[in-house]
Amino acid sequence: MSSTQIPFTDDGKRTIASAATWGLIVSATSLVTGILTLLVELTSRTGESVLAQMVQTGFTVVIDIWLLQASLVLRNIASTTRG
C-alpha cells in the first residue's frame, strides 16, 4: 500500500501545528483541572455531590482524551506533510 501525502502550504502546516499545540494545551489543563476539582470535592463533601462530580470528571476525561488524540494526529500531519 502506498503512502499518499496531502500537499499543504507552509502557512497551512503552521496553522495545523498551531491547532495541535493548542489542543494539547487545552486537553492537559482540562484534565488537571478536572482531577483537582474531584480531589476538592472528595475532601470537602460527601454523598451525591461527590458522585455527581465523579461522573462529570469521567465525561471530561473521555472528551479530553479524544482531544489529545486528535491533537497528536494533527501534530503528526503537520510534521509529515510535504509543502
C-alpha positions as YAML, in Angstrom:
chain: A
units: angstrom
residues:
- id: 1
  name: MET
  ca: [0.00, 0.00, 0.00]
- id: 2
  name: SER
  ca: [1.45, 3.36, -0.96]
- id: 3
  name: SER
  ca: [1.52, 6.37, 1.29]
- id: 4
  name: THR
  ca: [-0.26, 9.43, -0.07]
- id: 5
  name: GLN
  ca: [0.64, 12.83, 1.28]
- id: 6
  name: ILE
  ca: [-1.61, 15.84, 1.05]
- id: 7
  name: PRO
  ca: [0.34, 18.90, -0.06]
- id: 8
  name: PHE
  ca: [-0.04, 21.86, 2.29]
- id: 9
  name: THR
  ca: [1.43, 25.30, 2.04]
- id: 10
  name: ASP
  ca: [3.89, 26.32, 4.72]
- id: 11
  name: ASP
  ca: [1.19, 28.57, 6.17]
- id: 12
  name: GLY
  ca: [-1.24, 25.65, 6.24]
- id: 13
  name: LYS
  ca: [1.30, 23.48, 8.04]
- id: 14
  name: ARG
  ca: [1.85, 26.22, 10.64]
- id: 15
  name: THR
  ca: [-1.92, 26.50, 11.15]
- id: 16
  name: ILE
  ca: [-2.26, 22.74, 11.65]
- id: 17
  name: ALA
  ca: [0.70, 22.68, 14.03]
- id: 18
  name: SER
  ca: [-0.77, 25.60, 15.99]
- id: 19
  name: ALA
  ca: [-4.15, 23.86, 16.29]
- id: 20
  name: ALA
  ca: [-2.37, 20.73, 17.51]
- id: 21
  name: THR
  ca: [-0.41, 22.68, 20.12]
- id: 22
  name: TRP
  ca: [-3.49, 24.46, 21.44]
- id: 23
  name: GLY
  ca: [-5.40, 21.17, 21.53]
- id: 24
  name: LEU
  ca: [-2.64, 19.64, 23.64]
- id: 25
  name: ILE
  ca: [-2.62, 22.64, 25.99]
- id: 26
  name: VAL
  ca: [-6.40, 22.64, 26.40]
- id: 27
  name: SER
  ca: [-6.66, 18.89, 26.97]
- id: 28
  name: ALA
  ca: [-3.81, 18.85, 29.50]
- id: 29
  name: THR
  ca: [-5.09, 21.81, 31.51]
- id: 30
  name: SER
  ca: [-8.64, 20.49, 31.44]
- id: 31
  name: LEU
  ca: [-7.52, 17.09, 32.70]
- id: 32
  name: VAL
  ca: [-5.56, 18.67, 35.55]
- id: 33
  name: THR
  ca: [-8.46, 20.97, 36.43]
- id: 34
  name: GLY
  ca: [-10.92, 18.06, 36.45]
- id: 35
  name: ILE
  ca: [-8.71, 15.98, 38.72]
- id: 36
  name: LEU
  ca: [-8.11, 18.88, 41.12]
- id: 37
  name: THR
  ca: [-11.84, 19.62, 41.23]
- id: 38
  name: LEU
  ca: [-12.57, 15.99, 42.02]
- id: 39
  name: LEU
  ca: [-9.98, 16.00, 44.82]
- id: 40
  name: VAL
  ca: [-11.51, 19.13, 46.32]
- id: 41
  name: GLU
  ca: [-14.97, 17.56, 46.18]
- id: 42
  name: LEU
  ca: [-13.72, 14.37, 47.80]
- id: 43
  name: THR
  ca: [-12.19, 16.25, 50.73]
- id: 44
  name: SER
  ca: [-14.98, 18.75, 51.32]
- id: 45
  name: ARG
  ca: [-18.26, 16.99, 50.52]
- id: 46
  name: THR
  ca: [-19.98, 13.67, 50.85]
- id: 47
  name: GLY
  ca: [-22.63, 11.61, 49.14]
- id: 48
  name: GLU
  ca: [-24.41, 12.71, 45.99]
- id: 49
  name: SER
  ca: [-22.23, 15.71, 45.21]
- id: 50
  name: VAL
  ca: [-19.12, 13.51, 45.08]
- id: 51
  name: LEU
  ca: [-20.87, 11.01, 42.83]
- id: 52
  name: ALA
  ca: [-22.05, 13.80, 40.53]
- id: 53
  name: GLN
  ca: [-18.53, 15.25, 40.40]
- id: 54
  name: MET
  ca: [-17.08, 11.82, 39.61]
- id: 55
  name: VAL
  ca: [-19.49, 11.40, 36.69]
- id: 56
  name: GLN
  ca: [-18.69, 14.89, 35.41]
- id: 57
  name: THR
  ca: [-14.96, 14.25, 35.72]
- id: 58
  name: GLY
  ca: [-15.37, 10.95, 33.87]
- id: 59
  name: PHE
  ca: [-17.04, 12.69, 30.92]
- id: 60
  name: THR
  ca: [-14.37, 15.38, 30.96]
- id: 61
  name: VAL
  ca: [-11.59, 12.80, 30.90]
- id: 62
  name: VAL
  ca: [-13.13, 10.98, 27.92]
- id: 63
  name: ILE
  ca: [-13.54, 14.20, 25.93]
- id: 64
  name: ASP
  ca: [-10.03, 15.35, 26.83]
- id: 65
  name: ILE
  ca: [-8.56, 12.03, 25.73]
- id: 66
  name: TRP
  ca: [-10.32, 12.41, 22.36]
- id: 67
  name: LEU
  ca: [-8.98, 15.96, 22.04]
- id: 68
  name: LEU
  ca: [-5.49, 14.78, 22.99]
- id: 69
  name: GLN
  ca: [-5.60, 12.02, 20.37]
- id: 70
  name: ALA
  ca: [-6.84, 14.43, 17.69]
- id: 71
  name: SER
  ca: [-4.11, 16.92, 18.58]
- id: 72
  name: LEU
  ca: [-1.42, 14.28, 18.30]
- id: 73
  name: VAL
  ca: [-2.74, 13.24, 14.87]
- id: 74
  name: LEU
  ca: [-2.72, 16.89, 13.74]
- id: 75
  name: ARG
  ca: [0.82, 17.29, 15.01]
- id: 76
  name: ASN
  ca: [1.84, 14.20, 13.04]
- id: 77
  name: ILE
  ca: [0.11, 15.55, 9.91]
- id: 78
  name: ALA
  ca: [1.88, 18.89, 10.22]
- id: 79
  name: SER
  ca: [5.28, 17.25, 10.58]
- id: 80
  name: THR
  ca: [4.95, 14.68, 7.79]
- id: 81
  name: THR
  ca: [3.16, 16.59, 5.01]
- id: 82
  name: ARG
  ca: [5.04, 17.96, 2.07]
- id: 83
  name: GLY
  ca: [4.82, 21.61, 1.19]
...
